[in-house]
């Protein structure tokens, strides 16, 4: 993980994302590419130096209490002219060089916004990169425990979990693999056993990991149920099935009751992730 893209719109959310990305970069040696997408008729050659200087000042202010992130992490600043944020990011050509995107989410609704028409959700649906959505006012406390949730529809390409494994290795995290069983059965299915063996082999001895089966109506309820019992999780990871019902799943009223909706970072893994 050597290149992390962080969209910057000079909001409080951008500050949170920069600090969170900085912690990952500090561990991995990655460079942070701060990107501002502006709309308007003023030419890029005029606006680029102005906005690059503004991003530099903004970043230094965001990191004013984090000297290690200011001094030990490399930052570069980039400007894109496009009336639409997502189109600007996609058309810039930068994504081909990135390993991870870290974005802040707006407002008190936290991660609910990720799944309801936000730029974060729209971008996640169009890319084959891992993306971390950082809710406002997230205070980085390490990533000692990460909850990875599966509903048994993930059994396609185990390499989609490579970014999760890399982050876990960087922070010496424990990955709790939570299988959400929606069929109401009390006995593990053949699919469950097969996926568990594959995940066990993938994480191996390199990453501490444990398994948990939860019976729930859907993956969202399963996540919420687990987090109501266990309050020590510091990030949730899910696979984003672009061709599945993930959008409608997170458009339910249950989202309003999610324990992690305002404070829990979410790692969204692409189901077509294959970047080396």
URBELRA-V459389 format. One record per pair of residues at least 6 apart in sequence whose C-alpha atoms are under 8 Angstrom apart, sorted by sequence separation. I is the first residue (numbers start at 1). GAP is how many residues later the second one is. D is the distance in whole Angstrom. If there is no record, write none. Layout:
BEGIN
<<I & GAP & D> <I & GAP & D>>
END
This chain:
BEGIN
<<8 & 6 & 5> <24 & 6 & 8> <25 & 6 & 6> <63 & 6 & 7> <64 & 6 & 8> <82 & 6 & 5> <89 & 6 & 8> <105 & 6 & 7> <114 & 6 & 6> <115 & 6 & 5> <167 & 6 & 8> <168 & 6 & 7> <203 & 6 & 7> <216 & 6 & 5> <227 & 6 & 7> <240 & 6 & 7> <255 & 6 & 8> <7 & 7 & 7> <25 & 7 & 7> <63 & 7 & 6> <81 & 7 & 7> <106 & 7 & 7> <114 & 7 & 5> <124 & 7 & 7> <168 & 7 & 7> <215 & 7 & 7> <6 & 8 & 8> <80 & 8 & 6> <105 & 8 & 7> <214 & 8 & 6> <80 & 9 & 8> <105 & 9 & 7> <200 & 9 & 8> <22 & 10 & 7> <60 & 10 & 7> <6 & 11 & 7> <21 & 11 & 7> <6 & 12 & 7> <80 & 12 & 7> <214 & 12 & 8> <120 & 13 & 7> <179 & 13 & 8> <6 & 15 & 7> <36 & 15 & 8> <105 & 15 & 7> <196 & 15 & 8> <4 & 17 & 7> <103 & 17 & 7> <36 & 19 & 8> <114 & 19 & 7> <4 & 21 & 8> <34 & 21 & 8> <56 & 21 & 7> <55 & 22 & 7> <111 & 22 & 7> <146 & 22 & 8> <2 & 23 & 8> <111 & 24 & 6> <52 & 25 & 6> <110 & 25 & 5> <143 & 25 & 8> <2 & 26 & 7> <4 & 26 & 7> <6 & 26 & 7> <8 & 26 & 6> <52 & 26 & 6> <110 & 26 & 7> <1 & 27 & 6> <2 & 27 & 6> <3 & 27 & 5> <4 & 27 & 6> <5 & 27 & 6> <6 & 27 & 6> <7 & 27 & 6> <8 & 27 & 6> <9 & 27 & 6> <52 & 27 & 7> <144 & 27 & 7> <146 & 27 & 7> <148 & 27 & 7> <150 & 27 & 8> <152 & 27 & 7> <1 & 28 & 8> <2 & 28 & 4> <3 & 28 & 5> <4 & 28 & 5> <5 & 28 & 5> <6 & 28 & 5> <7 & 28 & 5> <8 & 28 & 5> <9 & 28 & 8> <51 & 28 & 7> <101 & 28 & 7> <103 & 28 & 7> <105 & 28 & 6> <108 & 28 & 7> <143 & 28 & 6> <144 & 28 & 7> <145 & 28 & 5> <146 & 28 & 6> <147 & 28 & 6> <148 & 28 & 6> <149 & 28 & 6> <150 & 28 & 6> <151 & 28 & 6> <152 & 28 & 7> <236 & 28 & 7> <238 & 28 & 8> <240 & 28 & 6> <1 & 29 & 6> <2 & 29 & 6> <3 & 29 & 6> <4 & 29 & 6> <5 & 29 & 6> <6 & 29 & 6> <7 & 29 & 6> <8 & 29 & 8> <100 & 29 & 6> <101 & 29 & 6> <102 & 29 & 6> <103 & 29 & 6> <104 & 29 & 6> <105 & 29 & 6> <106 & 29 & 7> <107 & 29 & 7> <142 & 29 & 7> <143 & 29 & 8> <144 & 29 & 4> <145 & 29 & 5> <146 & 29 & 5> <147 & 29 & 5> <148 & 29 & 5> <149 & 29 & 5> <150 & 29 & 5> <151 & 29 & 5> <152 & 29 & 8> <220 & 29 & 7> <235 & 29 & 6> <236 & 29 & 6> <237 & 29 & 6> <238 & 29 & 6> <239 & 29 & 6> <240 & 29 & 6> <241 & 29 & 7> <242 & 29 & 7> <3 & 30 & 7> <5 & 30 & 7> <7 & 30 & 8> <48 & 30 & 8> <99 & 30 & 7> <100 & 30 & 5> <101 & 30 & 5> <102 & 30 & 5> <103 & 30 & 5> <104 & 30 & 5> <105 & 30 & 5> <106 & 30 & 6> <143 & 30 & 6> <144 & 30 & 6> <145 & 30 & 6> <146 & 30 & 6> <147 & 30 & 6> <148 & 30 & 6> <149 & 30 & 6> <150 & 30 & 6> <151 & 30 & 6> <185 & 30 & 8> <220 & 30 & 7> <234 & 30 & 7> <235 & 30 & 5> <236 & 30 & 5> <237 & 30 & 4> <238 & 30 & 5> <239 & 30 & 5> <240 & 30 & 5> <241 & 30 & 6> <48 & 31 & 6> <98 & 31 & 8> <99 & 31 & 7> <100 & 31 & 6> <101 & 31 & 6> <102 & 31 & 6> <103 & 31 & 6> <104 & 31 & 6> <105 & 31 & 6> <145 & 31 & 7> <147 & 31 & 7> <149 & 31 & 7> <151 & 31 & 8> <184 & 31 & 6> <218 & 31 & 8> <228 & 31 & 7> <234 & 31 & 7> <235 & 31 & 6> <236 & 31 & 6> <237 & 31 & 6> <238 & 31 & 6> <239 & 31 & 6> <240 & 31 & 6> <100 & 32 & 8> <102 & 32 & 7> <104 & 32 & 7> <175 & 32 & 7> <177 & 32 & 7> <179 & 32 & 7> <181 & 32 & 7> <183 & 32 & 8> <184 & 32 & 8> <227 & 32 & 6> <235 & 32 & 7> <237 & 32 & 7> <239 & 32 & 6> <86 & 33 & 7> <130 & 33 & 7> <174 & 33 & 7> <175 & 33 & 6> <176 & 33 & 6> <177 & 33 & 6> <178 & 33 & 6> <179 & 33 & 6> <180 & 33 & 6> <181 & 33 & 6> <182 & 33 & 6> <221 & 33 & 7> <224 & 33 & 8> <227 & 33 & 7> <85 & 34 & 7> <173 & 34 & 7> <174 & 34 & 5> <175 & 34 & 5> <176 & 34 & 5> <177 & 34 & 5> <178 & 34 & 5> <179 & 34 & 5> <180 & 34 & 5> <181 & 34 & 5> <182 & 34 & 5> <183 & 34 & 8> <220 & 34 & 8> <224 & 34 & 5> <44 & 35 & 8> <172 & 35 & 7> <173 & 35 & 7> <174 & 35 & 5> <175 & 35 & 7> <176 & 35 & 6> <177 & 35 & 6> <178 & 35 & 6> <179 & 35 & 6> <180 & 35 & 6> <181 & 35 & 6> <182 & 35 & 5> <220 & 35 & 8> <224 & 35 & 6> <44 & 36 & 7> <86 & 36 & 7> <174 & 36 & 8> <176 & 36 & 7> <178 & 36 & 7> <180 & 36 & 6> <181 & 36 & 8> <182 & 36 & 6> <224 & 36 & 8> <44 & 37 & 6> <86 & 37 & 6> <169 & 37 & 7> <181 & 37 & 8> <182 & 37 & 8> <165 & 38 & 7> <169 & 38 & 6> <180 & 38 & 7> <152 & 39 & 7> <168 & 39 & 7> <180 & 39 & 6> <152 & 40 & 6> <155 & 40 & 6> <158 & 40 & 7> <18 & 41 & 7> <32 & 41 & 8> <34 & 41 & 7> <38 & 41 & 7> <40 & 41 & 7> <158 & 41 & 7> <31 & 42 & 7> <32 & 42 & 6> <33 & 42 & 6> <34 & 42 & 6> <35 & 42 & 6> <36 & 42 & 6> <37 & 42 & 6> <38 & 42 & 6> <39 & 42 & 6> <40 & 42 & 8> <165 & 42 & 7> <180 & 42 & 6> <15 & 43 & 8> <19 & 43 & 7> <26 & 43 & 7> <30 & 43 & 7> <31 & 43 & 5> <32 & 43 & 5> <33 & 43 & 5> <34 & 43 & 5> <35 & 43 & 5> <36 & 43 & 5> <37 & 43 & 5> <38 & 43 & 5> <39 & 43 & 5> <40 & 43 & 7> <152 & 43 & 7> <15 & 44 & 7> <18 & 44 & 7> <19 & 44 & 7> <29 & 44 & 7> <30 & 44 & 8> <31 & 44 & 6> <32 & 44 & 6> <33 & 44 & 6> <34 & 44 & 6> <35 & 44 & 6> <36 & 44 & 6> <37 & 44 & 6> <38 & 44 & 6> <39 & 44 & 4> <158 & 44 & 7> <10 & 45 & 8> <31 & 45 & 8> <33 & 45 & 7> <35 & 45 & 7> <37 & 45 & 6> <38 & 45 & 7> <39 & 45 & 8> <16 & 46 & 8> <23 & 46 & 7> <26 & 46 & 7> <8 & 47 & 7> <15 & 47 & 5> <22 & 47 & 6> <26 & 47 & 6> <38 & 47 & 8> <10 & 48 & 7> <15 & 48 & 8> <25 & 48 & 6> <37 & 48 & 6> <19 & 50 & 8> <22 & 51 & 7> <37 & 51 & 6> <37 & 52 & 8> <151 & 67 & 8> <151 & 68 & 6> <150 & 69 & 7> <149 & 70 & 7> <164 & 73 & 8> <149 & 74 & 7> <160 & 79 & 8> <21 & 81 & 6> <20 & 82 & 8> <18 & 84 & 8> <17 & 85 & 6> <154 & 85 & 7> <17 & 86 & 5> <147 & 86 & 7> <17 & 87 & 5> <145 & 87 & 7> <146 & 87 & 6> <147 & 87 & 8> <149 & 87 & 8> <16 & 88 & 6> <145 & 88 & 5> <146 & 88 & 6> <147 & 88 & 6> <148 & 88 & 6> <149 & 88 & 6> <150 & 88 & 7> <14 & 89 & 7> <15 & 89 & 8> <144 & 89 & 8> <145 & 89 & 6> <146 & 89 & 5> <147 & 89 & 5> <148 & 89 & 5> <149 & 89 & 6> <150 & 89 & 8> <13 & 90 & 8> <14 & 90 & 5> <144 & 90 & 7> <145 & 90 & 7> <146 & 90 & 6> <147 & 90 & 6> <148 & 90 & 6> <13 & 91 & 5> <143 & 91 & 6> <146 & 91 & 7> <13 & 92 & 6> <142 & 92 & 7> <143 & 92 & 7> <5 & 93 & 7> <13 & 93 & 6> <141 & 93 & 8> <3 & 94 & 7> <4 & 94 & 6> <3 & 95 & 5> <4 & 95 & 6> <5 & 95 & 6> <6 & 95 & 6> <7 & 95 & 8> <2 & 96 & 8> <3 & 96 & 5> <4 & 96 & 5> <5 & 96 & 5> <6 & 96 & 5> <7 & 96 & 6> <2 & 97 & 7> <3 & 97 & 7> <4 & 97 & 6> <5 & 97 & 6> <6 & 97 & 6> <1 & 98 & 6> <4 & 98 & 7> <1 & 99 & 7> <164 & 103 & 8> <164 & 105 & 8> <163 & 106 & 8> <161 & 108 & 7> <160 & 109 & 7> <160 & 110 & 7> <160 & 111 & 6> <160 & 112 & 7> <160 & 113 & 5> <20 & 114 & 8> <157 & 114 & 8> <159 & 114 & 7> <160 & 114 & 7> <125 & 115 & 8> <156 & 115 & 8> <157 & 115 & 8> <159 & 115 & 7> <124 & 116 & 8> <17 & 117 & 6> <23 & 117 & 8> <125 & 117 & 6> <154 & 117 & 8> <16 & 118 & 7> <16 & 119 & 8> <16 & 120 & 7> <20 & 120 & 6> <13 & 121 & 8> <16 & 121 & 7> <19 & 121 & 8> <13 & 122 & 7> <16 & 122 & 6> <13 & 123 & 5> <16 & 123 & 8> <12 & 124 & 7> <13 & 124 & 8> <138 & 125 & 6> <135 & 126 & 8> <136 & 126 & 7> <137 & 126 & 7> <138 & 126 & 7> <135 & 127 & 6> <136 & 127 & 7> <138 & 127 & 8> <135 & 128 & 6> <135 & 129 & 7> <134 & 130 & 7> <135 & 130 & 6> <116 & 131 & 8> <134 & 131 & 5> <115 & 132 & 6> <133 & 132 & 6> <134 & 132 & 7> <132 & 133 & 7> <133 & 133 & 5> <116 & 134 & 7> <132 & 134 & 5> <133 & 134 & 7> <115 & 135 & 6> <116 & 135 & 6> <132 & 135 & 4> <133 & 135 & 8> <115 & 136 & 7> <131 & 136 & 6> <132 & 136 & 6> <130 & 137 & 7> <131 & 137 & 5> <112 & 138 & 7> <130 & 138 & 6> <131 & 138 & 7> <130 & 139 & 5> <129 & 140 & 7> <130 & 140 & 6> <129 & 141 & 6> <28 & 142 & 7> <128 & 142 & 5> <24 & 143 & 8> <27 & 143 & 6> <112 & 143 & 6> <127 & 143 & 8> <128 & 143 & 8> <130 & 143 & 8> <27 & 144 & 8> <112 & 144 & 7> <124 & 144 & 7> <128 & 144 & 6> <129 & 144 & 6> <128 & 145 & 5> <24 & 146 & 8> <124 & 146 & 8> <128 & 146 & 8> <129 & 146 & 8> <111 & 149 & 8> <112 & 149 & 6> <111 & 150 & 5> <110 & 151 & 5> <111 & 151 & 6> <109 & 152 & 7> <110 & 152 & 4> <109 & 153 & 6> <110 & 153 & 7> <111 & 153 & 8> <108 & 154 & 6> <111 & 154 & 8> <111 & 155 & 8> <1 & 165 & 8> <99 & 176 & 8>>
END
